[in-house]
Amino acid sequence: MTASDARLELIRQWLPGLPGWPARPRIEPASADASFRRYFRAWKADGGTRIVMDAPPEHEDIAPYLKVTGLLAGCGVHVPEVEAADAARGFLLLEDLGSTPLLARLGDAGGADALYAGALDSLARIQQLGRCDSLAPYDAAVLTREMRLCPEWYLARHLGIEPGAEDHAIFAAAEAFLVREALAQPVVLVHRDYHSRNLMVTRERSPGVIDFQDALAGPVGYDLASLLKDCYIAWPRERVTGWVRAYRVRLAAEGGPAGAGDDEFLRWFDAIGLQRHIKVLGIFARLWHRDGKIGYLDDLPRTLAYVLDAAARFPELAHFHAWAQRRLAPGLAAANAHARAAA
């Protein structure tokens, strides 16, 4: 029996000890994420469904999830209700928010504005009402560590380019600039993966928000960039800036951290979005080379396009933009093709 099968058998033993569960409940995979966590859909005796989070305690700690659940629920955001927890074995029994992420509906004609309206409403609640004083800070060390995944995993491992002294110097200068920009922003509760795969279309109080256990106290532009510069779908710049400006107007009207005007708020949005996408290039490459998850490579071209577009918007990053065009872009198609052939 594999370790994952052993975990599933433990779930089969755990559920019947809870009220309303049959002796041998039906359990099916619901989803997996980029960590060691897995999710199963399970059927109660009355036919209702719940989600079981499987978080092996040697790899994952469910305490942050429970903590952030409370913080987000306190904002009036729709997060899965926790019905039972077994911290020793790493299990949570959660409300089932369904299986339709925003991403599945964003292609519907005319549907994006309504879907984003709900997502932005929830984000505004988080950023205005969310208590982040008990969360770890999204500080210079974290911001820098994240960006360094790019030269290690994307440049060296995926593209096969060993960084030299010039590469390190140009990248370090961009890192320093982006850290300064991030730390200059107002601090709010940051979900860190507030995007179309982690927002679920629900019948009531849509969207449901998931995968928030890594929340930190950090820049106001971060989650907005995660949502509107989504690694899984892209929109024309004019449409994105329209959503951003409307969101800023709402924050300003409600006394939130809206900055001095549109220009400053867009600068925050673009700068922290660039930090995020530099990181994600490394994460998606690592998911293949370390973890064998090849599907994320399909999203690398879109993520790289965000990097190039945002870098071009800052005169301070002219050298980095030229370097990224020269070093990060040319080999991507070949590297992805090689990965698919090896899979």
Secondary structure, DSSP 8 states (H G I E B T S, - for coil): --HHHHHHHHHHHHGGGSTT--SS--EEEEEE-SSS-EEEEEE-TTS-EEEEEE--TTT--SHHHHHHHHHHHTTT-B---EEEEETTTTEEEEE---S-BHHHHTTSTTTHHHHHHHHHHHHHHHHHH---TTS-B--HHHHHHHHTHIIIIIIIIIS-----HHHHHHHHHHHHHHHHHHHTS-EEEE-S--STTSEE--SSSS-EE---TT-EEEETHHHHHHHHT-TT----HHHHHHHHHHHHHHHHHTT-S--SSHHHHHHHHHHHHHHHHHHHHHHHHHHHHTT--GGGGGGHHHHHHHHHHHHTT-GGGHHHHHHHHHHTSTTHHHHHHHHHHH-
